[in-house]
Each structure stands twice: as C-alpha cells, then as structure tokens.
C-alpha cells in the first residue's frame, strides 16, 4: 500500500475537494432555482476524515469516507477529459456544473470527476476532484493537463445557456492554454514532496489516462461506451429492417397491381374476342 496516498495531507485533499464542490453546488443550485425553473438539485455527499488509533502497521492510519449511496452508480465525467454519453439522466446539468465552477472561480480551478446516483429531483454526487493550475488538491489533481483536457471535452448545453455561461470556443480555449503555459512545467503536488514514494506517483500522473482506463472508474466508462454503442447499433438495425420491410411491401404491392392489370387486360381481351365471335 502506498503510504503517500494515506498520509494526513493526502486524505485531507479529498475533503478539500468535496468542501469546494459543496460550496459551488450551493451557488449553482441558487442560480438555477432562482430563475424560476423547476430543475433538479445537484448535491455532494459530505466527506469525513478518520484517523486510526493504536500501533497497527497493516492498516492505513488515515482515510476518508462517505456514506453509502444506494442506487445505480453513474460516471458523468473524469479528471482526465472523459465525458459520459448524453443519455444519462440530468447529464446536461451535471456537465454544466464543471463549466460553472470554472467561471465562478475566475478560472483558478474546475470541479470534475463527477459521479454518483441520479434521482428524479436531485443528483447525489460523490468523490469529486478539483483540478487546479498549481496541483494543490491531492494526487488526483492532474494540474494543467487534466484542467485543459476537461475544458476541451466540455460541450455547452441548455443549462450552460440558461446560466449565461460564456461558451468555451476554440478561440477562447487558445487564450486559456496560453495563459496556463507558465504553470505547465510546475511541480507536482507540493504536499507529497516529503514522501519517499513520490516518484511512483509522478510516473503514474504522467500516464493518468492509460492507468485510469484499467481502473474501476475506467471500466465503468468502457461499459457505458459499450452500452451506448450497442443501443446505437440496435436502433440502426431496427431502422434498416423497417426500410427493408417497407420496400419489400412496396415491391409486393407493385407486383400485385401489375398482375391485376395483366389479368384485367386478358379478361377484357377475352370478352371482346367472345363478343366478336358471337357477332
């Protein structure tokens, strides 16, 4: 077990991210509901810090925990640029919160890695990650790399427009990238420098996207992509089958009509012939 990830400062970073997320969620809900629309609320589960007493060496001394959330767990976005399919419930509102945190903080950071349980009138989110330019929010804070990836991946929707957020266009993205250039070569998470195992985390951070793909969250993302792909294929197959059956029906009708015309023609010809002979 990596002791650096269970040190007091590392564990406190989780609580800091949650505290910031809860603050901005309160402002976010106030803005949304203050404009008269009946929309769902966005809530973050409180994060608590625990410290183990005694001399046990097998268990971590510090850890963070949240209350259990019953229901289907949904991954809306990650700290490295992943964005879920738009079919997820309340997806537009949750994605808008990332944009809102960027605007409301004056570009200092964004709240990402949004995941949790969706209900009819609320979304309960857990374990958010603040991404800052200075990597002040723990090992999950990927700094400028994660910050820019998430902004590039964001697409404004109805909620962003409703809140009056400035769209993150390509020209604006270039300005953001140029303004963050001075932070790109900054040091990794400053609080872990005193830990001997910090080098392992640095190598992990450089390949965060690849490592994340093999993690539990990454597997959830892959499953969501697979389910979305399967739904699209089924829809396509159904549409294709409908058109094939429709065209077969049209062809059959044309064939029946042509046959009836031929029969009618021969019938009329026979009547004329019989009448002629009778004369």
N, C-alpha and C positions, 0 to 999 in steps of 0.2 A: 504494500500500500504506500502511495506517495504521501509522505508526511507534510509536504508543502501544501497540498490541497486540503489538508485538515488542520492547518495551523489557524490560530485565532483570527489573524488578519484575512486569510483566505475565506474562512467561513463568514466573517463579518461582511465581506464583499457581497455575498448573496443577499444578506439582509439589506445592505445599502441599495442594491438594485431594486429590490422589492419595495423599499420605502419610497424611492424616487418614482417608481411605476405607480404606486398608490396615490402619490401626490398629483401626478399628471392625469391619472384616471379621474380623480375628483374634478379637476378643471375641465377635462374632456367631457364628462357627463353633464357638468353645469352648462357648458356651451351648447351641447346638443339639445338638452331638455329645455334650456332657457329660450329656445326659438320656437317653442310651441309644438314640435313634432313628437309623436309618441314612438320613441325608439327604445331599443334595449339598452340596458346599462352595462358598462364594462367595469368589472371588479377584479381586484387581485387578492388572492388569499394571503393573509399575514404570514410572515416568515419569522420563526423563533430560533434563537441560538441556544445550544445546550453544551455544557462542559461536564465531562465525566470526572467524578471524584474517585480518588484511590490511585493505586500504583499499577493498574493493568497496562501491559505493554502490547496486548493483542488487539485492542480496540482503539479507535481514534479518540483523542482527548476532546476534540471539539467537532460539532456537526450542526447543520441547520436542518430544520424540519418544518413541514406544513401539515395542516390537517388533510385527511384523506378526502378526495373528491370522487363521489360515485358518478357513474355515467360513462359515456363514450369519450375517450380522450382524443382531442383534435390538435393537430400541429398546424398553426396558421403561417408562421414564418420562423426562420432560424437566425442565428447571429452571424451567418456567413453568406447570406444572399438568397436562401431558399424562400419561395413564396408558394403557398398552397393553392390548389385549384379553387376557382371562384364559386364552385358549387357548395362549399362548406357553409353552414348556417352562420349568419352575421359576419361573413368574411369581409365584406366591404368596410364595415365599421371597424373591425379589428385592424385591418391593414391601414386604415386612415389614422389610427392611434399612433402608429410608428411615425407617420408624416407629422402629426400634431406635436409629438414630443420633440421632433427636430425643430419645428418652427417656434414652439413655446420656449425652448431652451436657448434660442438665439443661435442654433447650430452647434452648440457645445457638445451635445450628445444626442443619441436616439435610444428609445426603448424598443428592443427587438426580442427575438426568441419567444414569441407569443404563442402560448399553448394552454389548453385547458378543456373545460366542459361547457358546451353551449346549451342554454335552455331557451324557452320561448321569450322571456323578457329580460334575460341577462346572460352574460358570458363570464364565467368564473375562470380566471387565468392564474397560472402558477409558474414559479421559477423563471421570471423574466431576466433578461440580460441587458444592462446598459452598455452601450458602445460609445466610448469617448475617444477623443483625439490623443489623449495622454495616457490611456490604459490605466485608469485609476479604479476600475471596478472588477478586479479579480481576474483569474485565469481565463474566464470566458469572454472577457473584454478583448476582442481581437484588434482594437485600435483602429487606425486609419483603414486597414484592409477590410475589416468587417463593416465598418462605418460606410465606406464607399460602395461596397457590394450591395448592402441593403438599400441604399438610396437609389442605386442604378436599377435594382429589381423592382422598386415600387412603381405602381401604376395608380394614378389618382382615379377615384370613382365618385359616386354620388355623395358620399359622406364628406370627402375632401372638399367638394364644391359647396356643399351645404355649410361647412365651417369657414369657407372663404380662404382656404389654404392656397398658397402660391404653388402652381404646378412645378414639378421638378423636371423641367425640359432639358434637352441636350445642351443648350447654351448655358443654362443655369448650372447643370452638372459640371460643365467645364470650369466654371468660375469656382465652384465648390472644391473641385480637385486641385485647382491652382492655389487656393487659399489653404488647403491642408498639406501642401507639399512640404512645408517646413517641419511637419510632425511625422512624415513618413519614415524618417530614419531614427525616430525617437526610441528610447529604451523600452524594454518590455515591462510588464507590470512591476512597478517600483517596490512594492512591499515584499516581494519574494526574493529580492536580490540577496538577502542574507541567508537564504536556504541553499544548502549544497546541491540539492537536486534540481535547481532552477534550470540548468542546461537542458534537461529532458523536456521540461515544459516548453522551452523556447523552440526546440526542434518540432514539438507537437504543434505549436502555434503556426509555424511556417507551412505546415501541411494540414491546416484545420479542416479544409473542405474534404480532403481524402479520408482523414481519420473519422470525421463526423459521419460519412457515408456508411461506415461499418458499425456505428454506434446504434443504440436503441432508437434514438431520435431519427437517425438516418434511415433505419429500416422502416419506421413509420412513414417517412417521406416517400420511400420507394413503393411501399404498399399503396399509398394514396395515388401516386403516379400510375401504378398498375391498374388500380380500380378505375381511375379516370379514363385510361386508355381502353379498358375493357368496355366501359359504358359507351365510349365513342364508337368502338367497333360494332357493338350491338345495335346502336342507333343507325349506323351506316348500313349494316346488313339488313335491318328492317326496312329502311327506305329503299334500298336496292331491290329487295324482294317485292315490295309494294309496286315499284315501277315495272318490274319484270311481269308480275301477275297482271297488272293493268294493261300492259302492251299485249300480252297473250290474250286477254279478254277482247281487246280492240281487234286483234287479228282474227280471232274466232268469230266475232260479230261480222267483220267484213266478209269472211269466208261464208258464213251462213247467208248473208244478204246476197252475195254473188250466186250461191247455189239456188236461192229462191228466185232470183232473176232468170237464171237459166231454165229452171223448171217452168216458170211462168211463160217464158218465151216458147218453150217446146209445147206447152199446153195450148197456148194461143195459136201456134202454128198448126197443131193437130186439129183444133176446132175449125180453123179456116179451110184446111185441107178436106175435112169431112163435109163441110158445108158446100165446098166447091164440087165434090163428087156427087153429092145428093142433088145438086142442080143438074 
